[in-house]
Amino acid sequence: MNAANEISRSHALWTAAPGRAELRSGVLGPLAPGHVRVRALVSGISKGTEGLVFKGQVPESEWERMRCPFQEGAFPHPVKYGYAMVGESGGRRVFSLHPHQSLFDIPAGSAIPVPDAVPTERAVLAPQMETALNATWDADVQPGQRIAVIGAGVIGLLTAYLCAREGAEVTVTDINPARAAVAQALGLAFAAPDQAPGDRDLVFHASASAAGLNLALSLARFEGTVIELSWYGDQPVSVNLGAAFHSRRLTLKASQVGHVAPSRRATYDYTRRLTEALALCADPRLDILVAARTPLAEMPSRMGDILADPDTLCHLIQYPETA
């Protein structure tokens, strides 16, 4: 019998209750027509979104819109959530928007080949790269623009990286001074919040804090635009729309990866956008974003600490050689 048609056991990471993760085992039956079986190699934790899921802070109004493609369970809990998986299927490496699970079946079209130039661990950055790419499309980034990025997490750094590739003048700002070395490794200028340059044509906000958003508004030039990339879950945010917000005719614009940016919808679907994001992960400098890892078996006891760690960027989950 073909291995893909054998009954196989799988192990998946679930958030069982607010602040509590657990491993759950299951059995995969024979492979359905049009599907492929994927053995996990490594997956990435999206600390912002998965942190809100882990703490039970997804607002009820977003329970359906926030479902990831292969999620099981339902918000608030228990739920199997995640979307940065690299695995092996049929002798090739593939990327999928699948939760953290050692072995799983997905439709063949949802297994995106990983380019040869992109190492396995770096490929987990594809969803964040896709978010950053969509943001640059939403902002219509142009060469020579003066851009600030507030928040040097993975999304902020990748957005700044892509803006610099387009020939923009980019400065990254974060309250954590340790992020200066990461920004500089990516060829980006860094400034502390109280030293961030103003009069920016575009400001991307990715700090997930009210202070960061208000700083972003203060750095935009007359008739400048602030692109909001943070998602706050059910947490209220206080934004200063007084002072010079109206007199400087500022624009505050949301960018979210759930829809392809309007400027690209005629030529890009979700698969093409994700495929391009994977190809953009070929730069070896991006390895600095994926330095930490934890075996799947240790994740229930470590998930809370990993999500709360202010220094780690994209934390990897490592899977055993056999499922």
Sequence and secondary structure as in RCSB ss.txt:
>XXXX:A:sequence
MNAANEISRSHALWTAAPGRAELRSGVLGPLAPGHVRVRALVSGISKGTEGLVFKGQVPESEWERMRCPFQEGAF
PHPVKYGYAMVGESGGRRVFSLHPHQSLFDIPAGSAIPVPDAVPTERAVLAPQMETALNATWDADVQPGQRIAVI
GAGVIGLLTAYLCAREGAEVTVTDINPARAAVAQALGLAFAAPDQAPGDRDLVFHASASAAGLNLALSLARFEGT
VIELSWYGDQPVSVNLGAAFHSRRLTLKASQVGHVAPSRRATYDYTRRLTEALALCADPRLDILVAARTPLAEMP
SRMGDILADPDTLCHLIQYPETA
>XXXX:A:secstr
  GGGS EEEEEEEEEETTEEEEEEEEE S  TTEEEEEEEEEEE HHHHHHHHTT   GGGTTTT  TT EE S
SSSEE    EEEEETTEEEEE   SBSEEEEEGGG EE  TTS TTGGGGHHHHHHHHHHHHHHT  TT EEEEE
  SHHHHHHHHHHHHTT EEEEE S TTHHHHHHHTT EEE GGG    EEEEEE S SHHHHHHHHHHEEEEEE
EEE    TT       STTTTTTT EEEE  TTS  GGGTTT  HHHHHHHHHHGGG GGGGGG  EEEEGGGHH
HHHHHHHH SS SSEEEE  S  
